[in-house]
Amino acid sequence: MSEREYFSVRYLIPGSTFLLPILAYNIFPLYDFLRESQVSVSLFGAVLAILGSPTIGFLVSQFFWKWREEALIPWKMGGAKVLADNIEAIGLKFKFSLKTKDNKDDKENIRKALILYDYVLHSKLHSDTKKTGLSGYAFRRYDNYVLIKCTMLCLGLGTLLGITGRLAGWAMYPIFYLGNHELVWLIIVSIVIVILLFMMRDGAQHVCQEHKDLHEAIIRELIAESKNDKYKLRNAFPDYLEIKNETSTSRK
């Protein structure tokens, strides 16, 4: 699909989800405000459409992408670690360590290993027309994971803003008091949101495990196929790799 369509589909759901709890927690004062004011309903609807657009979903989702990078999620949920652990089976070795002196993950070197992993995966799987179905399935697992996690983030932030806005409105404008009927509504909305968050968390874990198992299986198969390509990989990444039991200069 085109980049524009992909952008719209990928971030439309998180953008709309971000808006839903804000409206749900403030539906009563909004209704009273619209009923008593001269604000055009169509204008209000246009504002809601903008707020629930892919743009908002994209912007809010940047928090997810930041967490993804800092937590090394691609390293933990894909086959990159399997490739790194078995790189010597291809006849290669890294010029760097993936661990620091205190045995913690070295994020900079792990990012280098992830680049190598992406190169192997795309050159061996995603560029092979005979493996289009497997490649598409692998992409869908990851896209589903990103969609679920971004939606969870937007739902959580929307809930926080919705509750904050309602309490602020009540404190600043006592006319928008919290009646018993509204309290019942807010409790129901909160319960539904908590249930949805737990369901999406389980769904994300399930998709993540599928993605991890699939990519580990793919990498194990590609490792066996890559033994004859060790010089190609070394020449593609001369600053990352060297031939096992041989100096990097002996083959130049």
Secondary structure in CASP SS format (residue, H / E / C, confidence):
PFRMAT SS
TARGET T0000
AUTHOR 0000-0000-0000
METHOD secondary structure of the structure
MODEL  1
M C 1.00
S C 1.00
E H 1.00
R H 1.00
E H 1.00
Y H 1.00
F H 1.00
S H 1.00
V H 1.00
R H 1.00
Y H 1.00
L H 1.00
I H 1.00
P H 1.00
G H 1.00
S H 1.00
T H 1.00
F H 1.00
L H 1.00
L H 1.00
P H 1.00
I H 1.00
L H 1.00
A H 1.00
Y H 1.00
N C 1.00
I H 1.00
F H 1.00
P H 1.00
L H 1.00
Y H 1.00
D H 1.00
F H 1.00
L H 1.00
R H 1.00
E H 1.00
S C 1.00
Q C 1.00
V C 1.00
S C 1.00
V H 1.00
S H 1.00
L H 1.00
F H 1.00
G H 1.00
A H 1.00
V H 1.00
L H 1.00
A H 1.00
I H 1.00
L H 1.00
G C 1.00
S C 1.00
P H 1.00
T H 1.00
I H 1.00
G H 1.00
F H 1.00
L H 1.00
V H 1.00
S H 1.00
Q H 1.00
F H 1.00
F H 1.00
W H 1.00
K H 1.00
W H 1.00
R H 1.00
E H 1.00
E H 1.00
A C 1.00
L C 1.00
I H 1.00
P H 1.00
W H 1.00
K H 1.00
M H 1.00
G C 1.00
G C 1.00
A H 1.00
K H 1.00
V H 1.00
L H 1.00
A H 1.00
D H 1.00
N C 1.00
I H 1.00
E H 1.00
A H 1.00
I H 1.00
G C 1.00
L E 1.00
K E 1.00
F E 1.00
K C 1.00
F C 1.00
S C 1.00
L C 1.00
K E 1.00
T C 1.00
K C 1.00
D C 1.00
N C 1.00
K C 1.00
D E 1.00
D C 1.00
K H 1.00
E H 1.00
N H 1.00
I H 1.00
R H 1.00
K H 1.00
A H 1.00
L H 1.00
I H 1.00
L H 1.00
Y H 1.00
D H 1.00
Y H 1.00
V H 1.00
L H 1.00
H H 1.00
S H 1.00
K H 1.00
L H 1.00
H H 1.00
S C 1.00
D C 1.00
T H 1.00
K H 1.00
K H 1.00
T H 1.00
G H 1.00
L H 1.00
S H 1.00
G H 1.00
Y H 1.00
A H 1.00
F H 1.00
R H 1.00
R H 1.00
Y H 1.00
D H 1.00
N H 1.00
Y H 1.00
V H 1.00
L H 1.00
I H 1.00
K H 1.00
C H 1.00
T H 1.00
M H 1.00
L H 1.00
C H 1.00
L H 1.00
G H 1.00
L H 1.00
G H 1.00
T H 1.00
L H 1.00
L H 1.00
G H 1.00
I H 1.00
T H 1.00
G H 1.00
R H 1.00
L H 1.00
A H 1.00
G H 1.00
W H 1.00
A H 1.00
M H 1.00
Y C 1.00
P C 1.00
I C 1.00
F C 1.00
Y C 1.00
L C 1.00
G C 1.00
N H 1.00
H H 1.00
E H 1.00
L H 1.00
V H 1.00
W H 1.00
L H 1.00
I H 1.00
I H 1.00
V H 1.00
S H 1.00
I H 1.00
V H 1.00
I H 1.00
V H 1.00
I H 1.00
L H 1.00
L H 1.00
F H 1.00
M H 1.00
M H 1.00
R H 1.00
D H 1.00
G H 1.00
A H 1.00
Q H 1.00
H H 1.00
V H 1.00
C H 1.00
Q H 1.00
E H 1.00
H H 1.00
K H 1.00
D H 1.00
L H 1.00
H H 1.00
E H 1.00
A H 1.00
I H 1.00
I H 1.00
R H 1.00
E H 1.00
L H 1.00
I H 1.00
A H 1.00
E H 1.00
S C 1.00
K H 1.00
N H 1.00
D H 1.00
K H 1.00
Y H 1.00
K H 1.00
L H 1.00
R H 1.00
N H 1.00
A H 1.00
F C 1.00
P C 1.00
D C 1.00
Y C 1.00
L E 1.00
E E 1.00
I E 1.00
K C 1.00
N C 1.00
E C 1.00
T C 1.00
S C 1.00
T C 1.00
S C 1.00
R C 1.00
K C 1.00
END
